[in-house]
Each structure stands twice: as C-alpha cells, then as structure tokens.
Amino acid sequence: MSVTRSRLEGLDALRVRVLRETEQALLYGFEHPDRMQRIPVVQVGKGSFSSTFAKQFWSRTLECAEV
C-alpha cells in the first residue's frame, strides 16, 4: 500500500498541531503551577501505588470513565 502525498501532508499538519498544543500546555503549566494537577510520585524501588488508586487518579485527571 502506498501513502499518497496529500495524506502525508495531512499527517504533517497533525504533527505540527500536536506539537503546538503540547508546547502551549507546557508553557501554561510553567507559568501557572498552582493551577496544574500534581502527579503523585514514588521513588523507584521504594514503593508503589495500588492499581485502584492509579485508575481512579488517571480517570479523574483525564476526565474519562474508569475502565
């Protein structure tokens, strides 16, 4: 199957849009850290989160239904 030039151009445009949106989100986070959700961390080898906690945290953070 060959990929047409117009499809490649569409993918290039999507790539540019995703990069631009990511850059804007990161800049907003750096400028307003008090408005951003903190992601809990555990030092490697020192502990872990339960799968229930992880599912609840990410479903709430990403505002999606729990799987």
Beta strands, then each sheet from edge to edge (+ up, - down):
end
